[in-house]
Amino acid sequence: MYERFDGLKTGLTRRQSQRPQLSRLVRPNLFPNETPDSKTESRTSRASCGRGSSLTLGKMKSTWNPITKAELEALIAKSLPACEARARALFEEIKIEPIKIRFQAGRRDDEIYVIARSGNKVVYYDDTEDAFEVGIPDTEGILRSGTGQFTLGQVLLQLESGSR
């Protein structure tokens, strides 16, 4: 037990008590006397302005689900008309049937869809970031952290110019 600055006894030091608490998604049933609200959950979400920063947003609905193959195909069909003609032509040459491959970014380890292949580079859609990216799978076939958040047209032009 530690004595808090106001004299009360607690199981945490002052510094520990000031640290942000993990979300209830990470630590369910944190306190036995609390009952989870079935409609909402407390979760940690990324701040919309900065990459990598986390804010606890309190109670919010947890409605995110991975994108389905049909939803991805619809997204591609919607994105292609906005691309330049040369980007659309390149996509027609290199597109493949969307396949899932393993993706790792920091602590995140999940699967993403690859939609095109050019040599050793692949074009993939990261549904967590809601963005397209170019990457090179490692020797184990795993894509590692992408750094950009691009539209399909931007990624295709990057691939065409060889900048990625």
Secondary structure, DSSP 4 states (H G I P E B T S, - for coil): -EE-TTS-EESS-HHHHHSPPPPTTTSTTSSTT----SS-EEEEEE-SSSTT-EEEEEEE-----PPPHHHHHHHHHHHGGGS-HHHHHHHHHHEEEEEEEEEEETTEEEEEEEEEEETTEEEEEETTTTEEEEE---TTSPEE-----B-HHHHHHHHHHT--
